[in-house]
Amino acid sequence: MAHIAWVPLIFVAGSLYLYYLSTIFPVSKNYTAVELKFPTTLAELQTLARNLHDYKTEHIEYVIFLFSSAYIYKQTFAIPGSVFMNLLAGALFGVWYGFPLVCLLTGIGATNCYLLSWAFGKPYIQKYFPDRVKSLQDKVDKNLDSLFFFLLFLRLFPMSPNWFLNMASPVLNIPIGQFFFSVLIGLMPYNMICVQTGCMVSELRSMNHVFTYSTLLKLAGLATVTLLPGYLIQRFKNHRLKLE
């Protein structure tokens, strides 16, 4: 197990790389460069979206690369605020390009977080979150026959925050392939809602309009449906054991 001291070094390297990208704007006649930072409020998001929307008409490749790098950075280091990035994707790229882009970036960034935890963090996750790890481990053990569907359920209607699931998955011995695709597919509804709303970000008056009670109920319904295959598999397994 590599030493945990490597994590802050990797974080600093990633931060410096992202800062460098944010300072090398290609020249644009119709755009004045502004300081780029991660939005933390709706007003900051709307300002950033407006500025980059005008700029991307001339330098779309740079905007996509900068956005992708920033998104993966946040996911890799479990930095909160994915909802703002998803809304920004909708505002900049629309649904047809923004939605598949954020789904892919979510999968890549979460897998990077998984790998960091696997390489450096497993003993610390077990030490500082023993109750959470044990609770998740018990649930994973009960759903081994339908593990992928259970992972989808956790993403659709998370019993623990996504950042913790990303870091705890190596501790739970969840295969990285199942992990990646459960993130890619399981967060699609959440990503779609955010990206669709982002297309109208200039009209938003509150972040409360992103996730309404109706939307949350739909996500809960989808999460419940993903448990059905596991239930059927377990029923079939029990029936076969009785016949034997």
C-alpha positions as CSV (number, residue, x, y, z in Angstrom):
1,M,0.0,0.0,0.0
2,A,1.5,3.3,-1.1
3,H,1.9,6.1,1.5
4,I,-1.1,8.5,1.9
5,A,1.3,11.5,1.5
6,W,1.1,11.0,-2.2
7,V,-2.6,12.1,-2.2
8,P,-1.9,15.8,-1.4
9,L,0.9,15.8,-4.0
10,I,-1.4,14.4,-6.6
11,F,-4.0,17.0,-5.6
12,V,-1.6,19.9,-5.9
13,A,-0.4,18.6,-9.3
14,G,-4.0,18.4,-10.6
15,S,-4.8,21.8,-9.2
16,L,-1.8,23.4,-10.9
17,Y,-2.6,21.7,-14.2
18,L,-6.2,23.0,-14.0
19,Y,-5.1,26.5,-13.1
20,Y,-2.7,26.5,-16.1
21,L,-5.5,25.5,-18.4
22,S,-7.7,28.3,-17.1
23,T,-5.0,30.9,-17.9
24,I,-4.2,30.0,-21.5
25,F,-7.2,31.3,-23.3
26,P,-6.9,31.3,-27.0
27,V,-7.3,34.8,-28.4
28,S,-10.8,35.9,-29.2
29,K,-11.8,39.2,-30.8
30,N,-15.3,39.1,-29.2
31,Y,-14.4,38.0,-25.7
32,T,-12.6,39.4,-22.8
33,A,-11.1,36.8,-20.5
34,V,-12.4,36.7,-16.9
35,E,-11.2,34.8,-13.9
36,L,-12.5,31.2,-14.0
37,K,-13.6,29.4,-10.9
38,F,-16.0,26.7,-9.9
39,P,-19.4,28.2,-9.4
40,T,-20.9,27.8,-5.9
41,T,-24.1,29.9,-6.3
42,L,-26.7,30.2,-9.0
43,A,-25.6,33.8,-9.8
44,E,-22.0,32.6,-10.4
45,L,-23.2,29.8,-12.5
46,Q,-25.3,32.1,-14.7
47,T,-22.4,34.5,-15.2
48,L,-19.9,31.8,-16.1
49,A,-22.4,30.1,-18.5
50,R,-23.0,33.4,-20.2
51,N,-19.3,34.2,-20.7
52,L,-18.3,30.8,-21.9
53,H,-21.3,30.5,-24.1
54,D,-20.2,33.5,-26.1
55,Y,-16.6,32.3,-26.1
56,K,-17.2,28.8,-27.3
57,T,-18.6,29.9,-30.6
58,E,-14.9,30.5,-31.6
59,H,-13.1,28.0,-29.4
60,I,-15.4,25.1,-28.8
61,E,-12.5,22.6,-28.5
62,Y,-10.8,24.5,-25.8
63,V,-14.0,25.0,-23.8
64,I,-14.8,21.2,-24.0
65,F,-11.3,20.3,-22.9
66,L,-11.3,22.8,-20.0
67,F,-14.8,21.7,-18.9
68,S,-13.8,18.0,-19.1
69,S,-10.6,18.6,-17.1
70,A,-12.5,20.5,-14.4
71,Y,-15.2,17.9,-14.2
72,I,-12.8,15.0,-13.8
73,Y,-10.8,17.0,-11.3
74,K,-13.8,17.5,-9.0
75,Q,-14.9,13.9,-9.3
76,T,-11.4,12.5,-8.8
77,F,-10.9,14.4,-5.5
78,A,-14.6,14.0,-4.3
79,I,-15.2,17.8,-4.4
80,P,-18.9,18.7,-3.9
81,G,-20.7,20.6,-6.6
82,S,-21.4,18.2,-9.5
83,V,-24.9,19.7,-9.9
84,F,-23.3,23.1,-10.9
85,M,-21.1,21.3,-13.5
86,N,-24.0,19.4,-14.9
87,L,-26.1,22.5,-15.2
88,L,-23.2,24.3,-16.9
89,A,-22.9,21.4,-19.4
90,G,-26.5,21.9,-20.4
91,A,-26.1,25.7,-20.7
92,L,-22.9,25.3,-22.9
93,F,-23.5,22.2,-24.9
94,G,-27.2,21.4,-24.8
95,V,-28.8,18.0,-24.0
96,W,-27.6,16.0,-27.1
97,Y,-23.9,16.8,-26.4
98,G,-23.9,17.8,-22.7
99,F,-25.7,14.7,-21.4
100,P,-23.4,11.9,-22.8
101,L,-20.4,14.1,-22.0
102,V,-21.2,14.4,-18.3
103,C,-22.1,10.7,-18.1
104,L,-18.7,9.7,-19.4
105,L,-16.9,12.3,-17.3
106,T,-18.7,11.1,-14.2
107,G,-17.7,7.5,-14.8
108,I,-14.0,8.5,-15.5
109,G,-13.8,10.8,-12.5
110,A,-15.5,8.4,-10.1
111,T,-13.1,5.6,-11.3
112,N,-10.1,7.9,-10.6
113,C,-11.5,8.4,-7.1
114,Y,-11.9,4.6,-6.7
115,L,-8.3,4.1,-7.8
116,L,-6.9,6.7,-5.4
117,S,-8.8,5.1,-2.6
118,W,-7.6,1.6,-3.7
119,A,-3.9,2.8,-3.9
120,F,-3.8,5.0,-0.8
121,G,-6.9,5.2,1.3
122,K,-8.3,1.7,2.1
123,P,-6.9,1.5,5.7
124,Y,-8.1,5.1,6.4
125,I,-11.6,4.5,5.1
126,Q,-11.9,1.5,7.4
127,K,-10.4,3.4,10.3
128,Y,-12.5,6.6,10.2
129,F,-15.8,5.2,8.7
130,P,-16.1,1.7,10.3
131,D,-19.8,1.8,10.9
132,R,-20.6,3.0,7.3
133,V,-18.2,0.5,5.8
134,K,-19.7,-2.4,7.8
135,S,-23.3,-1.4,6.9
136,L,-22.4,-1.2,3.2
137,Q,-20.4,-4.5,3.4
138,D,-23.4,-6.3,4.9
139,K,-25.7,-5.1,2.1
140,V,-23.1,-5.9,-0.6
141,D,-22.7,-9.5,0.8
142,K,-26.5,-10.0,0.8
143,N,-26.7,-8.9,-2.9
144,L,-23.6,-10.6,-4.4
145,D,-25.8,-12.6,-6.8
146,S,-27.2,-9.3,-8.3
147,L,-24.4,-6.9,-7.3
148,F,-24.6,-4.8,-10.4
149,F,-28.3,-4.1,-9.9
150,F,-27.7,-3.3,-6.3
151,L,-25.0,-0.8,-7.3
152,L,-27.4,0.8,-9.7
153,F,-29.9,1.2,-6.8
154,L,-27.3,2.9,-4.7
155,R,-26.5,5.4,-7.4
156,L,-30.2,6.1,-8.3
157,F,-31.3,6.5,-4.7
158,P,-28.0,6.6,-2.7
159,M,-28.1,5.2,0.8
160,S,-24.7,6.9,1.2
161,P,-23.3,10.0,-0.6
162,N,-21.7,9.3,-4.0
163,W,-18.3,10.5,-2.8
164,F,-18.3,7.9,0.0
165,L,-19.4,5.1,-2.4
166,N,-16.6,6.0,-4.7
167,M,-14.0,5.8,-1.9
168,A,-15.5,2.8,-0.1
169,S,-15.9,0.6,-3.2
170,P,-12.3,-0.7,-3.2
171,V,-12.7,-1.6,0.5
172,L,-15.9,-3.5,-0.3
173,N,-14.0,-5.4,-3.1
174,I,-16.4,-4.2,-5.8
175,P,-14.9,-5.0,-9.2
176,I,-13.8,-1.9,-11.0
177,G,-15.6,-2.8,-14.2
178,Q,-19.0,-3.1,-12.4
179,F,-18.2,0.0,-10.5
180,F,-17.5,2.1,-13.6
181,F,-20.7,1.0,-15.5
182,S,-22.9,1.3,-12.4
183,V,-21.8,4.9,-12.1
184,L,-22.1,5.5,-15.8
185,I,-25.7,4.1,-16.0
186,G,-26.9,4.7,-12.5
187,L,-26.3,8.4,-12.5
188,M,-27.9,8.9,-16.0
189,P,-31.3,10.1,-14.6
190,Y,-29.6,12.5,-12.2
191,N,-27.4,13.8,-15.0
192,M,-30.2,14.1,-17.5
193,I,-32.3,16.2,-15.0
194,C,-29.4,18.6,-14.4
195,V,-28.4,18.9,-18.0
196,Q,-32.0,19.5,-19.2
197,T,-32.4,22.2,-16.5
198,G,-29.1,23.7,-17.4
199,C,-30.4,24.4,-20.9
200,M,-32.7,27.0,-19.2
201,V,-30.2,28.2,-16.6
202,S,-30.7,31.8,-17.4
203,E,-34.4,31.4,-16.3
204,L,-33.7,29.7,-13.0
205,R,-34.5,31.7,-9.9
206,S,-33.5,29.1,-7.3
207,M,-31.6,25.9,-7.1
208,N,-34.7,24.4,-5.5
209,H,-36.2,24.3,-9.0
210,V,-33.6,21.7,-10.1
211,F,-35.0,18.8,-7.9
212,T,-38.7,19.0,-7.2
213,Y,-40.6,16.5,-5.1
214,S,-42.0,15.0,-8.3
215,T,-38.5,14.5,-9.6
216,L,-37.3,12.9,-6.4
217,L,-40.2,10.5,-6.4
218,K,-39.4,9.5,-10.0
219,L,-35.8,8.8,-9.0
220,A,-37.0,6.8,-6.0
221,G,-39.3,4.8,-8.3
222,L,-36.4,4.0,-10.7
223,A,-34.2,2.9,-7.8
224,T,-36.9,0.5,-6.6
225,V,-37.2,-1.0,-10.1
226,T,-33.5,-1.9,-10.1
227,L,-34.0,-4.1,-7.1
228,L,-36.4,-6.3,-8.9
229,P,-33.8,-8.3,-10.8
230,G,-32.0,-9.1,-7.6
231,Y,-35.2,-10.2,-5.9
232,L,-36.1,-12.5,-8.8
233,I,-32.5,-13.9,-8.9
234,Q,-32.7,-14.6,-5.1
235,R,-36.2,-16.3,-5.5
236,F,-34.9,-18.5,-8.3
237,K,-31.8,-19.4,-6.3
238,N,-33.9,-20.3,-3.2
239,H,-36.3,-22.4,-5.3
240,R,-33.4,-24.3,-6.9
241,L,-31.9,-25.1,-3.5
242,K,-35.2,-26.5,-2.3
243,L,-35.4,-28.8,-5.4
244,E,-31.9,-30.1,-4.6
